[in-house]
Amino acid sequence: MRILVINGPNLNFLGIREKEVYGNKDFSSLIKMITEHGRKLGAEVQCFQSNHEGAIIDRLQQSYSQNVDGIVINPGAYTHYSYAIHDALKSLEAPVKVEVHISDITAREDFRKVSVTAPACDKQIYGKGLEGYLEAMDFIAERCKK
């Protein structure tokens, strides 16, 4: 099983920005946690982060030819307005796609309550902290068994 984890803008600043919202763990801790969980699942995990919308779209399109079984994506602020990322996700019919948000986006500013990318995914997980990534990976693993 191959899982691609994509993190959007500012996720590389975990542990630095808004600790009261995103916690104290830094980005490298998140990647380590994801990698270790991937090993437990017997999955090959690739992680990618970019602050640039086009780079995220390019990476999604690359996954098409890489036989990726699932994609975990935290589009960051692009969640709320990037129809281009929505379209890139929608074009990938084969893999299981899960949108993840560390914070509870439904309990924050009004603009964060709307996700234009979630309708292109199979599931959305929010408000579970970094553990949400692991839940997303578990969801992909269960779907791949079917």
Rosetta constraint file for C-alpha pairs under 8 A:
AtomPair CA 1 CA 42 HARMONIC 7.15 0.50
AtomPair CA 1 CA 43 HARMONIC 4.87 0.50
AtomPair CA 1 CA 44 HARMONIC 6.24 0.50
AtomPair CA 1 CA 68 HARMONIC 7.58 0.50
AtomPair CA 1 CA 69 HARMONIC 6.05 0.50
AtomPair CA 1 CA 141 HARMONIC 7.69 0.50
AtomPair CA 1 CA 144 HARMONIC 7.70 0.50
AtomPair CA 2 CA 43 HARMONIC 5.61 0.50
AtomPair CA 2 CA 44 HARMONIC 4.80 0.50
AtomPair CA 2 CA 45 HARMONIC 5.94 0.50
AtomPair CA 2 CA 46 HARMONIC 7.90 0.50
AtomPair CA 2 CA 67 HARMONIC 7.36 0.50
AtomPair CA 2 CA 68 HARMONIC 5.05 0.50
AtomPair CA 2 CA 69 HARMONIC 5.24 0.50
AtomPair CA 2 CA 70 HARMONIC 6.65 0.50
AtomPair CA 3 CA 43 HARMONIC 6.79 0.50
AtomPair CA 3 CA 44 HARMONIC 6.24 0.50
AtomPair CA 3 CA 45 HARMONIC 4.85 0.50
AtomPair CA 3 CA 46 HARMONIC 6.40 0.50
AtomPair CA 3 CA 68 HARMONIC 5.96 0.50
AtomPair CA 3 CA 69 HARMONIC 5.92 0.50
AtomPair CA 3 CA 70 HARMONIC 4.83 0.50
AtomPair CA 3 CA 71 HARMONIC 5.72 0.50
AtomPair CA 3 CA 72 HARMONIC 7.43 0.50
AtomPair CA 3 CA 137 HARMONIC 7.62 0.50
AtomPair CA 4 CA 45 HARMONIC 5.84 0.50
AtomPair CA 4 CA 46 HARMONIC 4.91 0.50
AtomPair CA 4 CA 47 HARMONIC 5.98 0.50
AtomPair CA 4 CA 48 HARMONIC 7.66 0.50
AtomPair CA 4 CA 63 HARMONIC 7.83 0.50
AtomPair CA 4 CA 68 HARMONIC 6.83 0.50
AtomPair CA 4 CA 70 HARMONIC 6.32 0.50
AtomPair CA 4 CA 71 HARMONIC 4.81 0.50
AtomPair CA 4 CA 72 HARMONIC 6.24 0.50
AtomPair CA 5 CA 45 HARMONIC 7.28 0.50
AtomPair CA 5 CA 46 HARMONIC 6.14 0.50
AtomPair CA 5 CA 47 HARMONIC 4.72 0.50
AtomPair CA 5 CA 48 HARMONIC 6.18 0.50
AtomPair CA 5 CA 71 HARMONIC 5.81 0.50
AtomPair CA 5 CA 72 HARMONIC 4.65 0.50
AtomPair CA 5 CA 73 HARMONIC 5.83 0.50
AtomPair CA 6 CA 47 HARMONIC 6.01 0.50
AtomPair CA 6 CA 48 HARMONIC 4.87 0.50
AtomPair CA 6 CA 49 HARMONIC 5.72 0.50
AtomPair CA 6 CA 56 HARMONIC 7.47 0.50
AtomPair CA 6 CA 71 HARMONIC 7.42 0.50
AtomPair CA 6 CA 72 HARMONIC 6.16 0.50
AtomPair CA 6 CA 73 HARMONIC 4.69 0.50
AtomPair CA 6 CA 74 HARMONIC 6.26 0.50
AtomPair CA 6 CA 75 HARMONIC 7.49 0.50
AtomPair CA 7 CA 11 HARMONIC 6.18 0.50
AtomPair CA 7 CA 47 HARMONIC 7.89 0.50
AtomPair CA 7 CA 48 HARMONIC 6.21 0.50
AtomPair CA 7 CA 49 HARMONIC 4.55 0.50
AtomPair CA 7 CA 50 HARMONIC 6.60 0.50
AtomPair CA 7 CA 73 HARMONIC 5.96 0.50
AtomPair CA 7 CA 74 HARMONIC 4.92 0.50
AtomPair CA 7 CA 75 HARMONIC 5.96 0.50
AtomPair CA 7 CA 76 HARMONIC 7.17 0.50
AtomPair CA 8 CA 49 HARMONIC 5.74 0.50
AtomPair CA 8 CA 50 HARMONIC 5.33 0.50
AtomPair CA 8 CA 51 HARMONIC 5.63 0.50
AtomPair CA 8 CA 52 HARMONIC 7.52 0.50
AtomPair CA 8 CA 53 HARMONIC 7.80 0.50
AtomPair CA 8 CA 56 HARMONIC 7.24 0.50
AtomPair CA 8 CA 73 HARMONIC 7.85 0.50
AtomPair CA 8 CA 74 HARMONIC 5.95 0.50
AtomPair CA 8 CA 75 HARMONIC 4.50 0.50
AtomPair CA 8 CA 76 HARMONIC 5.02 0.50
AtomPair CA 8 CA 77 HARMONIC 7.66 0.50
AtomPair CA 8 CA 78 HARMONIC 7.41 0.50
AtomPair CA 9 CA 49 HARMONIC 7.59 0.50
AtomPair CA 9 CA 50 HARMONIC 5.92 0.50
AtomPair CA 9 CA 51 HARMONIC 3.85 0.50
AtomPair CA 9 CA 52 HARMONIC 6.87 0.50
AtomPair CA 9 CA 75 HARMONIC 7.14 0.50
AtomPair CA 9 CA 76 HARMONIC 5.59 0.50
AtomPair CA 9 CA 77 HARMONIC 6.87 0.50
AtomPair CA 9 CA 78 HARMONIC 7.78 0.50
AtomPair CA 10 CA 14 HARMONIC 7.48 0.50
AtomPair CA 10 CA 51 HARMONIC 6.43 0.50
AtomPair CA 10 CA 76 HARMONIC 7.22 0.50
AtomPair CA 11 CA 27 HARMONIC 6.94 0.50
AtomPair CA 11 CA 49 HARMONIC 7.53 0.50
AtomPair CA 11 CA 76 HARMONIC 7.16 0.50
AtomPair CA 12 CA 26 HARMONIC 7.81 0.50
AtomPair CA 12 CA 27 HARMONIC 5.38 0.50
AtomPair CA 12 CA 49 HARMONIC 7.14 0.50
AtomPair CA 13 CA 17 HARMONIC 5.92 0.50
AtomPair CA 13 CA 26 HARMONIC 7.06 0.50
AtomPair CA 13 CA 27 HARMONIC 6.61 0.50
AtomPair CA 14 CA 19 HARMONIC 7.79 0.50
AtomPair CA 14 CA 22 HARMONIC 6.72 0.50
AtomPair CA 14 CA 23 HARMONIC 7.47 0.50
AtomPair CA 14 CA 24 HARMONIC 7.27 0.50
AtomPair CA 14 CA 25 HARMONIC 6.49 0.50
AtomPair CA 14 CA 26 HARMONIC 4.65 0.50
AtomPair CA 14 CA 27 HARMONIC 5.15 0.50
AtomPair CA 15 CA 19 HARMONIC 6.07 0.50
AtomPair CA 15 CA 22 HARMONIC 7.25 0.50
AtomPair CA 15 CA 23 HARMONIC 6.17 0.50
AtomPair CA 15 CA 24 HARMONIC 4.37 0.50
AtomPair CA 15 CA 25 HARMONIC 4.88 0.50
AtomPair CA 15 CA 26 HARMONIC 4.21 0.50
AtomPair CA 15 CA 27 HARMONIC 7.07 0.50
AtomPair CA 16 CA 24 HARMONIC 7.45 0.50
AtomPair CA 16 CA 26 HARMONIC 7.24 0.50
AtomPair CA 17 CA 22 HARMONIC 7.50 0.50
AtomPair CA 18 CA 22 HARMONIC 6.09 0.50
AtomPair CA 18 CA 23 HARMONIC 7.52 0.50
AtomPair CA 19 CA 23 HARMONIC 4.43 0.50
AtomPair CA 19 CA 24 HARMONIC 5.58 0.50
AtomPair CA 21 CA 103 HARMONIC 6.33 0.50
AtomPair CA 22 CA 102 HARMONIC 6.43 0.50
AtomPair CA 22 CA 103 HARMONIC 6.50 0.50
AtomPair CA 22 CA 129 HARMONIC 7.06 0.50
AtomPair CA 23 CA 129 HARMONIC 7.85 0.50
AtomPair CA 25 CA 29 HARMONIC 6.07 0.50
AtomPair CA 25 CA 30 HARMONIC 7.26 0.50
AtomPair CA 26 CA 30 HARMONIC 6.66 0.50
AtomPair CA 27 CA 31 HARMONIC 6.36 0.50
AtomPair CA 28 CA 32 HARMONIC 6.11 0.50
AtomPair CA 29 CA 33 HARMONIC 6.10 0.50
AtomPair CA 30 CA 34 HARMONIC 6.18 0.50
AtomPair CA 30 CA 130 HARMONIC 6.84 0.50
AtomPair CA 31 CA 35 HARMONIC 6.05 0.50
AtomPair CA 31 CA 47 HARMONIC 7.22 0.50
AtomPair CA 32 CA 36 HARMONIC 6.10 0.50
AtomPair CA 33 CA 37 HARMONIC 6.18 0.50
AtomPair CA 34 CA 38 HARMONIC 6.09 0.50
AtomPair CA 34 CA 45 HARMONIC 7.85 0.50
AtomPair CA 34 CA 133 HARMONIC 7.15 0.50
AtomPair CA 34 CA 134 HARMONIC 6.68 0.50
AtomPair CA 35 CA 39 HARMONIC 6.41 0.50
AtomPair CA 35 CA 45 HARMONIC 6.37 0.50
AtomPair CA 36 CA 40 HARMONIC 6.52 0.50
AtomPair CA 37 CA 41 HARMONIC 6.32 0.50
AtomPair CA 37 CA 134 HARMONIC 6.81 0.50
AtomPair CA 38 CA 42 HARMONIC 6.09 0.50
AtomPair CA 38 CA 43 HARMONIC 4.91 0.50
AtomPair CA 38 CA 44 HARMONIC 6.47 0.50
AtomPair CA 38 CA 45 HARMONIC 6.00 0.50
AtomPair CA 38 CA 137 HARMONIC 7.64 0.50
AtomPair CA 39 CA 43 HARMONIC 5.80 0.50
AtomPair CA 39 CA 44 HARMONIC 7.32 0.50
AtomPair CA 41 CA 138 HARMONIC 7.87 0.50
AtomPair CA 41 CA 141 HARMONIC 7.30 0.50
AtomPair CA 49 CA 56 HARMONIC 7.76 0.50
AtomPair CA 50 CA 55 HARMONIC 6.50 0.50
AtomPair CA 50 CA 56 HARMONIC 6.41 0.50
AtomPair CA 52 CA 56 HARMONIC 6.55 0.50
AtomPair CA 53 CA 57 HARMONIC 6.37 0.50
AtomPair CA 53 CA 78 HARMONIC 7.53 0.50
AtomPair CA 53 CA 85 HARMONIC 7.46 0.50
AtomPair CA 54 CA 58 HARMONIC 6.06 0.50
AtomPair CA 55 CA 59 HARMONIC 6.14 0.50
AtomPair CA 56 CA 60 HARMONIC 6.22 0.50
AtomPair CA 56 CA 85 HARMONIC 7.50 0.50
AtomPair CA 57 CA 61 HARMONIC 6.19 0.50
AtomPair CA 57 CA 84 HARMONIC 7.49 0.50
AtomPair CA 57 CA 85 HARMONIC 5.92 0.50
AtomPair CA 57 CA 88 HARMONIC 6.09 0.50
AtomPair CA 58 CA 62 HARMONIC 6.17 0.50
AtomPair CA 59 CA 63 HARMONIC 6.39 0.50
AtomPair CA 60 CA 64 HARMONIC 7.13 0.50
AtomPair CA 60 CA 88 HARMONIC 6.54 0.50
AtomPair CA 60 CA 89 HARMONIC 6.98 0.50
AtomPair CA 61 CA 65 HARMONIC 7.90 0.50
AtomPair CA 61 CA 88 HARMONIC 6.80 0.50
AtomPair CA 61 CA 92 HARMONIC 7.87 0.50
AtomPair CA 62 CA 66 HARMONIC 6.77 0.50
AtomPair CA 63 CA 67 HARMONIC 6.79 0.50
AtomPair CA 63 CA 68 HARMONIC 5.91 0.50
AtomPair CA 64 CA 68 HARMONIC 7.04 0.50
AtomPair CA 64 CA 92 HARMONIC 6.58 0.50
AtomPair CA 68 CA 95 HARMONIC 6.22 0.50
AtomPair CA 69 CA 94 HARMONIC 7.36 0.50
AtomPair CA 69 CA 95 HARMONIC 4.65 0.50
AtomPair CA 69 CA 96 HARMONIC 6.33 0.50
AtomPair CA 69 CA 140 HARMONIC 7.65 0.50
AtomPair CA 69 CA 144 HARMONIC 7.19 0.50
AtomPair CA 70 CA 95 HARMONIC 4.65 0.50
AtomPair CA 70 CA 96 HARMONIC 4.41 0.50
AtomPair CA 70 CA 97 HARMONIC 5.68 0.50
AtomPair CA 70 CA 98 HARMONIC 7.91 0.50
AtomPair CA 70 CA 140 HARMONIC 5.83 0.50
AtomPair CA 71 CA 95 HARMONIC 6.69 0.50
AtomPair CA 71 CA 96 HARMONIC 6.14 0.50
AtomPair CA 71 CA 97 HARMONIC 4.72 0.50
AtomPair CA 71 CA 98 HARMONIC 6.25 0.50
AtomPair CA 72 CA 97 HARMONIC 5.98 0.50
AtomPair CA 72 CA 98 HARMONIC 4.90 0.50
AtomPair CA 72 CA 99 HARMONIC 5.98 0.50
AtomPair CA 72 CA 100 HARMONIC 6.88 0.50
AtomPair CA 72 CA 133 HARMONIC 7.17 0.50
AtomPair CA 72 CA 136 HARMONIC 6.49 0.50
AtomPair CA 72 CA 137 HARMONIC 7.15 0.50
AtomPair CA 73 CA 97 HARMONIC 7.52 0.50
AtomPair CA 73 CA 98 HARMONIC 6.22 0.50
AtomPair CA 73 CA 99 HARMONIC 4.93 0.50
AtomPair CA 73 CA 100 HARMONIC 5.97 0.50
AtomPair CA 74 CA 79 HARMONIC 7.82 0.50
AtomPair CA 74 CA 99 HARMONIC 5.74 0.50
AtomPair CA 74 CA 100 HARMONIC 4.94 0.50
AtomPair CA 74 CA 101 HARMONIC 5.86 0.50
AtomPair CA 75 CA 79 HARMONIC 5.19 0.50
AtomPair CA 75 CA 99 HARMONIC 7.68 0.50
AtomPair CA 76 CA 101 HARMONIC 7.58 0.50
AtomPair CA 77 CA 81 HARMONIC 7.68 0.50
AtomPair CA 77 CA 112 HARMONIC 7.96 0.50
AtomPair CA 78 CA 82 HARMONIC 5.02 0.50
AtomPair CA 78 CA 85 HARMONIC 7.76 0.50
AtomPair CA 79 CA 114 HARMONIC 7.81 0.50
AtomPair CA 79 CA 115 HARMONIC 5.18 0.50
AtomPair CA 79 CA 116 HARMONIC 5.97 0.50
AtomPair CA 79 CA 117 HARMONIC 5.56 0.50
AtomPair CA 79 CA 118 HARMONIC 7.74 0.50
AtomPair CA 80 CA 111 HARMONIC 6.93 0.50
AtomPair CA 80 CA 112 HARMONIC 6.34 0.50
AtomPair CA 80 CA 113 HARMONIC 7.99 0.50
AtomPair CA 80 CA 114 HARMONIC 5.72 0.50
AtomPair CA 80 CA 115 HARMONIC 4.83 0.50
AtomPair CA 80 CA 116 HARMONIC 5.59 0.50
AtomPair CA 80 CA 117 HARMONIC 7.43 0.50
AtomPair CA 81 CA 115 HARMONIC 7.49 0.50
AtomPair CA 81 CA 116 HARMONIC 6.11 0.50
AtomPair CA 82 CA 86 HARMONIC 6.42 0.50
AtomPair CA 82 CA 116 HARMONIC 6.76 0.50
AtomPair CA 82 CA 117 HARMONIC 7.11 0.50
AtomPair CA 83 CA 87 HARMONIC 6.01 0.50
AtomPair CA 83 CA 116 HARMONIC 6.48 0.50
AtomPair CA 83 CA 117 HARMONIC 7.00 0.50
AtomPair CA 84 CA 88 HARMONIC 6.24 0.50
AtomPair CA 85 CA 89 HARMONIC 6.13 0.50
AtomPair CA 85 CA 117 HARMONIC 6.74 0.50
AtomPair CA 86 CA 90 HARMONIC 6.04 0.50
AtomPair CA 86 CA 116 HARMONIC 6.58 0.50
AtomPair CA 86 CA 117 HARMONIC 4.55 0.50
AtomPair CA 86 CA 118 HARMONIC 7.73 0.50
AtomPair CA 86 CA 119 HARMONIC 7.77 0.50
AtomPair CA 86 CA 120 HARMONIC 5.83 0.50
AtomPair CA 87 CA 91 HARMONIC 6.12 0.50
AtomPair CA 87 CA 120 HARMONIC 7.53 0.50
AtomPair CA 88 CA 92 HARMONIC 6.87 0.50
AtomPair CA 89 CA 93 HARMONIC 8.00 0.50
AtomPair CA 89 CA 97 HARMONIC 7.77 0.50
AtomPair CA 89 CA 117 HARMONIC 7.78 0.50
AtomPair CA 89 CA 120 HARMONIC 5.76 0.50
AtomPair CA 89 CA 121 HARMONIC 7.16 0.50
AtomPair CA 90 CA 120 HARMONIC 4.94 0.50
AtomPair CA 90 CA 121 HARMONIC 7.56 0.50
AtomPair CA 96 CA 121 HARMONIC 7.53 0.50
AtomPair CA 96 CA 122 HARMONIC 6.43 0.50
AtomPair CA 96 CA 140 HARMONIC 6.05 0.50
AtomPair CA 96 CA 143 HARMONIC 7.38 0.50
AtomPair CA 97 CA 120 HARMONIC 7.86 0.50
AtomPair CA 97 CA 121 HARMONIC 4.84 0.50
AtomPair CA 97 CA 122 HARMONIC 5.40 0.50
AtomPair CA 97 CA 123 HARMONIC 6.93 0.50
AtomPair CA 97 CA 140 HARMONIC 7.73 0.50
AtomPair CA 98 CA 121 HARMONIC 5.53 0.50
AtomPair CA 98 CA 122 HARMONIC 5.81 0.50
AtomPair CA 98 CA 123 HARMONIC 4.91 0.50
AtomPair CA 98 CA 124 HARMONIC 5.70 0.50
AtomPair CA 98 CA 125 HARMONIC 7.42 0.50
AtomPair CA 98 CA 136 HARMONIC 6.02 0.50
AtomPair CA 98 CA 140 HARMONIC 7.94 0.50
AtomPair CA 99 CA 117 HARMONIC 7.80 0.50
AtomPair CA 99 CA 118 HARMONIC 6.23 0.50
AtomPair CA 99 CA 121 HARMONIC 6.45 0.50
AtomPair CA 99 CA 123 HARMONIC 6.34 0.50
AtomPair CA 99 CA 124 HARMONIC 4.68 0.50
AtomPair CA 99 CA 125 HARMONIC 6.23 0.50
AtomPair CA 99 CA 136 HARMONIC 7.94 0.50
AtomPair CA 100 CA 124 HARMONIC 5.91 0.50
AtomPair CA 100 CA 125 HARMONIC 4.84 0.50
AtomPair CA 100 CA 126 HARMONIC 5.73 0.50
AtomPair CA 100 CA 132 HARMONIC 6.34 0.50
AtomPair CA 100 CA 133 HARMONIC 6.45 0.50
AtomPair CA 100 CA 136 HARMONIC 7.33 0.50
AtomPair CA 101 CA 105 HARMONIC 7.20 0.50
AtomPair CA 101 CA 125 HARMONIC 6.29 0.50
AtomPair CA 101 CA 126 HARMONIC 4.52 0.50
AtomPair CA 101 CA 127 HARMONIC 6.47 0.50
AtomPair CA 101 CA 128 HARMONIC 7.79 0.50
AtomPair CA 101 CA 129 HARMONIC 7.50 0.50
AtomPair CA 101 CA 132 HARMONIC 7.25 0.50
AtomPair CA 102 CA 126 HARMONIC 5.82 0.50
AtomPair CA 102 CA 127 HARMONIC 5.40 0.50
AtomPair CA 102 CA 128 HARMONIC 5.93 0.50
AtomPair CA 102 CA 129 HARMONIC 4.23 0.50
AtomPair CA 102 CA 130 HARMONIC 5.77 0.50
AtomPair CA 102 CA 132 HARMONIC 6.71 0.50
AtomPair CA 103 CA 126 HARMONIC 5.97 0.50
AtomPair CA 103 CA 127 HARMONIC 4.24 0.50
AtomPair CA 103 CA 128 HARMONIC 6.79 0.50
AtomPair CA 103 CA 129 HARMONIC 6.10 0.50
AtomPair CA 104 CA 108 HARMONIC 6.91 0.50
AtomPair CA 104 CA 126 HARMONIC 5.19 0.50
AtomPair CA 104 CA 127 HARMONIC 3.68 0.50
AtomPair CA 104 CA 128 HARMONIC 7.45 0.50
AtomPair CA 105 CA 109 HARMONIC 7.76 0.50
AtomPair CA 105 CA 112 HARMONIC 5.51 0.50
AtomPair CA 105 CA 113 HARMONIC 5.46 0.50
AtomPair CA 105 CA 126 HARMONIC 6.64 0.50
AtomPair CA 105 CA 127 HARMONIC 7.00 0.50
AtomPair CA 106 CA 110 HARMONIC 7.94 0.50
AtomPair CA 106 CA 112 HARMONIC 6.96 0.50
AtomPair CA 106 CA 113 HARMONIC 4.79 0.50
AtomPair CA 107 CA 113 HARMONIC 7.56 0.50
AtomPair CA 108 CA 112 HARMONIC 6.38 0.50
AtomPair CA 108 CA 113 HARMONIC 7.10 0.50
AtomPair CA 109 CA 113 HARMONIC 7.03 0.50
AtomPair CA 110 CA 114 HARMONIC 7.65 0.50
AtomPair CA 115 CA 119 HARMONIC 7.83 0.50
AtomPair CA 117 CA 121 HARMONIC 7.10 0.50
AtomPair CA 118 CA 122 HARMONIC 7.82 0.50
AtomPair CA 118 CA 123 HARMONIC 7.29 0.50
AtomPair CA 118 CA 124 HARMONIC 6.30 0.50
AtomPair CA 125 CA 132 HARMONIC 6.16 0.50
AtomPair CA 125 CA 136 HARMONIC 7.26 0.50
AtomPair CA 126 CA 132 HARMONIC 6.74 0.50
AtomPair CA 127 CA 132 HARMONIC 7.57 0.50
AtomPair CA 128 CA 132 HARMONIC 5.04 0.50
AtomPair CA 130 CA 134 HARMONIC 7.60 0.50
AtomPair CA 131 CA 135 HARMONIC 6.40 0.50
AtomPair CA 132 CA 136 HARMONIC 6.17 0.50
AtomPair CA 133 CA 137 HARMONIC 6.31 0.50
AtomPair CA 134 CA 138 HARMONIC 6.17 0.50
AtomPair CA 135 CA 139 HARMONIC 6.19 0.50
AtomPair CA 136 CA 140 HARMONIC 6.33 0.50
AtomPair CA 137 CA 141 HARMONIC 6.20 0.50
AtomPair CA 138 CA 142 HARMONIC 6.18 0.50
AtomPair CA 139 CA 143 HARMONIC 6.20 0.50
AtomPair CA 140 CA 144 HARMONIC 6.10 0.50
AtomPair CA 141 CA 145 HARMONIC 6.48 0.50
AtomPair CA 142 CA 146 HARMONIC 6.99 0.50
